[in-house]
Amino acid sequence: MKNVYQVGSGALTFEIIEKIINNNLKLNLAPEAVERIQKCRDYLDKKTESSQTPMYGITTGFGSLCNKNISPDELSKLQENLVKSHACSVGEEIPPVIIKLMMLLKAHALSLGYSGVQVITVQRILDLYNNDVMPIVYDRGSLGASGDLAPLANLFLPLIGAGDVYYQGKKREAMSVLQEFGWKPVKLMSKEGLALLNGTQFMSANGVYALIKAMEFTKKSDLIAALSLEAFDGLIDPFLDCIQQMRPHPGQIETGRRIRKLLEGSELISRKKEHIQDPYSFRCIPQVHGATKDAIQYVANVLLAEINSVTDNPTIFPDEDLIISGGNFHGQPLAIAFDFLANALAELGNISERRVAQLIMGLRGLPEFLVANPGVNSGFMIPQYASASMVSQNKMYCYAASSDSIVSSNGQEDHVSMGANAATKLFKVLNNLDLIYAIELMNAAQGLDFRRPVKTSPVLENFIHEYRKEVPFIKEDVVMYKEIHKTVAFLNRISFDFIHF
């Protein structure tokens, strides 16, 4: 069916995830996934009955309590208690899109058939997803090893009839919603609580969302930079392909190509210039934007491996007759990648603010602060302040969360990744970038209007034409924050695919 995605039918890709989220597809378990899940569960049941050897988290306690053996009649209670006691996420509520991504990624990981869960457990996750029953999860509490224990515990409380959810726009107790649908709470069997709570799906969901948005930002940043270049009466030479080939980083080459494509047919870029060189914030766009593109590609490769991995613990191998307690839940690969991505994205904001500063200095025939009557009017003086403030704040968010570790579980979990913190601060960097680029677009469009009647390229003229329907040329001082917010809304509403990069 066109409106359904079968979880476990194959590897996840970013394209598939975008299609699922953007088109609100329903989720079903693929038949082959059901077989894998059941096979692993059957093996675990037989192993639990026959083995006299303690199995971590299955017949023992957790963390530093791994030496405590649990009697067979308490195995189910052990798993239920695990979910309840670990539900310690706090802070701000996670947006619904991240909740849905967490459920999708966890269901996919469990569908691979190495976790020992029941089929009904995975099916109930999909039931919540398909009916927009959104468990309430908060953004703080995970150390990123043993996975994302606290937020995943909050996420899966509703499976056992506990916790709170949003349903039909209202906050409700999960049990009342389960009763409304006629769903009984899932009776967790041995190992299932661990399978649900161990894993990197909170980190991964935040990372997938940030990465998809970052990919869109590379298009946005190139287009707005091209507009600023035109407003500044900049040179095309630094974007020619021959110079990129002398330092052939893929992102640099791609950025040069994009800028050249955007400026095809421009009267401004082709006219004779009085200056022979541009400041770095214009001249080095291929190098700076390109390095961010390369960083995004690296992070994409890490994330793609992660979301198609089994990251709970222990891992069950029915065919090999092995149950291995390992460390696949450790978030270090993601933590380092997310810190890297935060730095790369922050640099887009850094260079953007510098272009804004150049545009308001009264250089190259532009009026000071991009207003016709400076003095009486402050014009675009203070938007640059706002941009500089957010650029500085992003530098704070570039602190490497992955460089930190705090011992937990009485010394048993003596090195953690802090990958969840690395993931959540990506949100803050991206939110600032929305505003920083809105401010650059406002300045670039204002500067271009002072170049009239000379035109930029047809592509950019069409873009500015659409923008000017919502944010007009500023002749005299207006309340600026409203224009900034309208610009953010404009940039987030349009698709940049029309450029045919």
Secondary structure by P-SEA (a helix, b strand, c coil): cccccccccccccaaaaaaaaaabbbbbbcaaaaaaaaaaaaaaaaaaaccccccccccccccccccccccccaaaaaaaaaaaaacccccccccaaaaaaaaaaaaaaaacccccccaaaaaaaaaaaaaccccccccccccccccccaaaaaaccccccbbbbbcccccccaaaaaaaacccccccccaaaaaacccaaaaaaaaaaaaaaaaaaaaaaaaaaaaaaaaaccccccccaaaaaacccaaaaaaaaaaaaaaccccccccccccccccccccaaaaaaaaaaaaaaaaaaaaaaaaaccccccccccccccccccccccaaaaaaaaaaaaaaaaaaaaaaaaaaaaaaccccccccccccccccccccccaaaaaaaaaaaaaaaccccccbbbbccccccccccaaaaaaaaaaaaaaaaaaaaaaaaaaaaaaaaaaccccccaaaaaaaaaaaacccccccccccaaaaaaaaaaaaacccccccc
